[in-house]
């Protein structure tokens, strides 16, 4: 017999909500970035590289 933990349902609903919010935010960001000129893409990629080096 398994032990029932009522907090499991709460945690999963929080995780589902967080995942949904992340998907919505990232889709908005990608939509915005697709409307920008190529120079913005270059700065975005450079930022990822520099961030990867420092962090």
Z-matrix of the N, CA and C atoms (Angstrom, degrees):
N
C 1 1.449
C 2 1.529 1 108.63
N 3 1.325 2 116.56 1 136.30
C 4 1.461 3 120.02 2 -179.59
C 5 1.519 4 109.84 3 -95.22
N 6 1.299 5 114.32 4 151.16
C 7 1.464 6 119.62 5 177.18
C 8 1.521 7 109.25 6 -81.46
N 9 1.329 8 115.71 7 135.63
C 10 1.459 9 121.16 8 178.89
C 11 1.521 10 109.14 9 -90.05
N 12 1.305 11 116.12 10 127.06
C 13 1.462 12 121.30 11 177.55
C 14 1.525 13 107.99 12 -117.91
N 15 1.347 14 118.18 13 107.32
C 16 1.468 15 120.42 14 -177.78
C 17 1.517 16 112.54 15 -62.79
N 18 1.331 17 116.88 16 -21.75
C 19 1.463 18 119.25 17 179.26
C 20 1.517 19 112.31 18 -70.63
N 21 1.327 20 117.83 19 -20.09
C 22 1.462 21 120.45 20 177.77
C 23 1.521 22 111.25 21 -59.31
N 24 1.320 23 116.75 22 -41.47
C 25 1.465 24 120.19 23 179.68
C 26 1.514 25 110.85 24 -66.74
N 27 1.307 26 117.38 25 -39.20
C 28 1.464 27 121.24 26 179.32
C 29 1.523 28 109.76 27 -65.92
N 30 1.326 29 116.02 28 -45.01
C 31 1.469 30 119.50 29 179.99
C 32 1.515 31 111.03 30 -62.74
N 33 1.325 32 117.12 31 -41.83
C 34 1.461 33 118.66 32 -178.65
C 35 1.521 34 110.93 33 -68.14
N 36 1.343 35 117.76 34 -35.43
C 37 1.458 36 118.68 35 178.84
C 38 1.523 37 109.84 36 -69.09
N 39 1.339 38 117.65 37 -36.22
C 40 1.467 39 120.28 38 176.09
C 41 1.524 40 110.04 39 -65.64
N 42 1.305 41 117.07 40 -41.11
C 43 1.462 42 121.14 41 179.69
C 44 1.524 43 110.20 42 -65.45
N 45 1.334 44 117.07 43 -42.16
C 46 1.466 45 120.35 44 178.36
C 47 1.522 46 111.04 45 -62.75
N 48 1.334 47 115.91 46 -43.10
C 49 1.462 48 120.09 47 179.91
C 50 1.525 49 110.69 48 -65.24
N 51 1.340 50 117.13 49 -42.60
C 52 1.461 51 120.88 50 179.46
C 53 1.523 52 110.68 51 -63.81
N 54 1.326 53 117.00 52 -41.13
C 55 1.464 54 120.50 53 178.76
C 56 1.523 55 110.36 54 -64.71
N 57 1.309 56 116.88 55 -40.47
C 58 1.454 57 120.80 56 179.57
C 59 1.530 58 110.63 57 -64.77
N 60 1.336 59 116.75 58 -43.17
C 61 1.463 60 120.77 59 178.40
C 62 1.516 61 110.71 60 -63.98
N 63 1.332 62 117.33 61 -39.53
C 64 1.459 63 120.82 62 179.23
C 65 1.527 64 110.71 63 -64.99
N 66 1.334 65 117.31 64 -42.51
C 67 1.466 66 120.48 65 178.60
C 68 1.525 67 110.76 66 -61.99
N 69 1.326 68 116.28 67 -42.11
C 70 1.465 69 120.33 68 -179.39
C 71 1.527 70 110.69 69 -65.35
N 72 1.322 71 116.85 70 -44.98
C 73 1.460 72 121.26 71 -179.34
C 74 1.521 73 111.08 72 -64.64
N 75 1.322 74 116.76 73 -45.37
C 76 1.457 75 119.08 74 -178.13
C 77 1.524 76 111.13 75 -68.24
N 78 1.329 77 118.41 76 -34.87
C 79 1.466 78 119.23 77 178.69
C 80 1.526 79 110.11 78 -68.09
N 81 1.338 80 117.28 79 -38.37
C 82 1.467 81 119.53 80 175.79
C 83 1.516 82 110.95 81 -62.50
N 84 1.340 83 117.68 82 -42.20
C 85 1.459 84 122.17 83 179.81
C 86 1.529 85 110.67 84 -62.79
N 87 1.336 86 118.06 85 -46.00
C 88 1.461 87 120.65 86 -179.43
C 89 1.524 88 111.26 87 -65.86
N 90 1.345 89 116.79 88 -37.00
C 91 1.467 90 119.13 89 176.06
C 92 1.527 91 110.62 90 -61.88
N 93 1.327 92 116.82 91 -43.24
C 94 1.463 93 121.46 92 178.14
C 95 1.525 94 110.48 93 -62.71
N 96 1.330 95 116.71 94 -47.24
C 97 1.453 96 120.94 95 -176.14
C 98 1.534 97 111.34 96 -64.43
N 99 1.331 98 117.71 97 -33.80
C 100 1.464 99 120.26 98 179.21
C 101 1.524 100 112.50 99 -66.91
N 102 1.331 101 117.25 100 -22.99
C 103 1.469 102 119.88 101 -179.87
C 104 1.521 103 112.06 102 -87.05
N 105 1.313 104 118.84 103 -7.24
C 106 1.463 105 123.03 104 -178.37
C 107 1.523 106 110.65 105 -87.19
N 108 1.347 107 116.50 106 155.63
C 109 1.462 108 119.80 107 176.65
C 110 1.535 109 111.95 108 -69.05
N 111 1.316 110 115.94 109 169.60
C 112 1.466 111 121.90 110 -175.52
C 113 1.527 112 112.45 111 -60.15
N 114 1.336 113 117.72 112 -29.40
C 115 1.462 114 119.95 113 179.95
C 116 1.527 115 111.33 114 -60.21
N 117 1.308 116 116.26 115 -38.11
C 118 1.475 117 120.01 116 178.76
C 119 1.522 118 110.79 117 -64.32
N 120 1.331 119 116.11 118 -38.69
C 121 1.460 120 119.68 119 177.43
C 122 1.522 121 110.00 120 -61.40
N 123 1.336 122 116.49 121 -41.20
C 124 1.464 123 120.55 122 179.21
C 125 1.517 124 111.53 123 -61.34
N 126 1.344 125 116.46 124 -44.87
C 127 1.460 126 119.51 125 178.18
C 128 1.519 127 111.57 126 -65.94
N 129 1.315 128 116.76 127 -36.85
C 130 1.465 129 120.68 128 178.63
C 131 1.528 130 110.54 129 -63.23
N 132 1.322 131 116.74 130 -47.52
C 133 1.460 132 120.62 131 -179.84
C 134 1.522 133 110.73 132 -66.00
N 135 1.341 134 116.86 133 -40.41
C 136 1.472 135 120.05 134 177.27
C 137 1.532 136 110.06 135 -61.60
N 138 1.318 137 117.20 136 -39.26
C 139 1.463 138 120.86 137 178.10
C 140 1.520 139 111.67 138 -63.46
N 141 1.329 140 116.46 139 -39.56
C 142 1.463 141 119.54 140 177.46
C 143 1.535 142 110.96 141 -64.29
N 144 1.316 143 116.22 142 -41.22
C 145 1.466 144 119.98 143 -179.86
C 146 1.516 145 110.58 144 -66.04
N 147 1.327 146 116.75 145 -48.58
C 148 1.473 147 120.69 146 -179.43
C 149 1.527 148 109.58 147 -63.80
N 150 1.324 149 117.52 148 -42.18
C 151 1.468 150 120.10 149 176.77
C 152 1.505 151 112.32 150 -61.29
N 153 1.331 152 116.57 151 -38.00
C 154 1.452 153 120.43 152 178.50
C 155 1.519 154 112.66 153 -66.05
N 156 1.329 155 115.88 154 -33.68
C 157 1.472 156 120.16 155 179.38
C 158 1.529 157 109.90 156 -71.05
N 159 1.329 158 116.43 157 -45.89
C 160 1.467 159 119.39 158 -175.70
C 161 1.519 160 114.25 159 -81.01
N 162 1.321 161 116.93 160 -27.88
C 163 1.457 162 118.44 161 -177.66
C 164 1.492 163 108.35 162 -114.76
